[in-house]
């Protein structure tokens, strides 16, 4: 979901795993040479989703990294399939009300520039939550944990499942909560 904190949690998770971090939306903006919001306004959502699909396919096959996807990446079956087949996906679930609390002053997310953003978040959640659950190997109910707590929750799930070997991650400190991340299946070396 938009505002779930995928980039924040992903960045810290990558640091703990000693892997590079890539935010798919930042990579898309670099490639199109403008903000996603401007691209949405100029070219429309379908054109954006086409570029997103190509970028996700490339990044998912790259391996050895932590990838934060855009919240709408799961809308296309091809994206769900490539993420499911080539990555380990952790869905950090937050309620629409919690997301609204985080995003109430955000003006950069194109889909939330509407008269009633909470209603829009509820609609997005209703559509996307089943798709996130279908795609993810792990779902973690988040509430409002700190970033270090959230990352440690992710690491514990990955360790218990044998996706990464047990280790003592470096101490992680941050203040902003995060709620979603996708990690590559390749364990750290």
SVG drawing of the C-alpha trace seen along z (x, -y; Angstrom):
<svg xmlns="http://www.w3.org/2000/svg" viewBox="-14 -18 44 41">
<polyline fill="none" stroke="black" stroke-width="0.4" points="0.0,0.0 1.2,-3.6 2.8,-4.9 3.4,-1.5 7.1,-2.3 8.5,0.1 11.5,-2.1 12.4,-2.9 12.1,0.7 13.8,2.0 16.8,-0.3 17.3,0.8 16.8,4.5 19.3,4.3 21.8,2.8 21.2,5.6 21.7,8.2 24.7,6.5 22.9,6.2 22.2,3.4 18.9,1.7 16.8,0.6 13.6,-1.3 11.7,-0.4 9.9,-3.8 13.2,-5.7 14.6,-3.5 11.6,-4.2 11.9,-7.9 15.6,-7.8 14.7,-6.0 11.7,-8.2 13.5,-11.4 10.6,-12.8 8.6,-12.1 6.0,-9.4 3.3,-11.9 4.3,-14.0 4.4,-10.9 1.0,-9.7 -0.5,-13.1 1.2,-13.2 1.1,-9.6 -1.5,-7.9 -1.5,-4.9 -1.3,-2.2 1.9,-3.6 3.4,-3.8 2.4,-0.2 4.1,0.9 7.4,-0.6 7.0,0.6 6.5,4.2 9.7,4.1 11.7,2.6 10.4,5.2 11.2,8.1 14.7,6.9 15.3,6.2 13.7,9.5 16.1,11.5 19.1,9.6 19.3,11.3 21.2,10.5 19.4,7.3 16.5,5.9 13.8,4.4 11.0,2.1 8.2,2.1 5.5,-0.4 2.2,0.3 0.4,1.0 2.9,3.4 0.7,6.4 -2.1,5.2 -0.6,7.0 -0.4,10.8 3.0,10.7 4.4,8.7 2.9,11.0 4.3,14.0 7.9,12.6 7.9,11.5 6.6,14.9 8.9,16.9 12.1,14.9 12.0,13.2 10.9,13.7 8.1,11.2 7.3,9.9 4.0,8.1 3.9,5.9 0.2,5.2 -1.1,1.9 -4.7,0.8 -6.1,-2.0 -6.6,-4.1 -2.9,-3.7 -1.8,-4.5 -4.0,-7.6 -2.4,-8.8 1.0,-8.5 -0.1,-10.1 -2.6,-12.7 -0.2,-15.5 1.4,-13.8 1.0,-15.5 3.3,-13.3 1.2,-10.2 -1.0,-10.5 -3.7,-8.0 -4.3,-9.9 -4.8,-13.3 -8.6,-13.0 -11.2,-14.7 -11.4,-11.7 -8.0,-10.0 -9.1,-7.7 -11.9,-6.4 -9.4,-5.9 -7.1,-4.0 -9.9,-1.8 -10.8,-1.0 -7.1,-0.4 -6.8,1.9 -9.9,3.9 -8.6,4.5 -4.9,5.0 -4.8,6.8 -5.8,10.2 -3.2,9.6 -0.5,8.9 -1.4,12.0 -1.3,14.1 2.1,12.8 3.8,12.8 5.5,15.7 5.3,13.9 2.7,11.5 3.4,9.5 0.7,7.5 2.6,4.3 0.6,1.8 3.1,-0.9 6.5,0.7 9.8,-1.2 11.9,-0.6 14.4,1.5 11.6,3.7 10.0,4.1 13.3,5.1 14.0,7.6 10.6,9.1 11.3,9.5 14.8,11.0 13.3,13.5 10.7,14.7 13.4,15.0 15.7,16.9 12.9,19.3 12.1,20.1 15.7,20.7 15.7,17.9 18.7,16.3 21.0,18.0 20.8,17.0 23.1,14.2 23.3,11.2 22.3,8.2 24.0,4.9 22.0,2.6 19.5,0.7 18.3,-2.7 15.7,-4.9 12.5,-6.7 10.0,-6.4 7.8,-3.3 7.9,-1.1 5.4,1.5 6.4,3.4 9.3,4.8 10.3,7.4 13.6,9.3 15.5,11.3 15.6,15.1 19.4,15.2 20.8,15.5 23.6,13.1 27.2,14.3"/>
</svg>
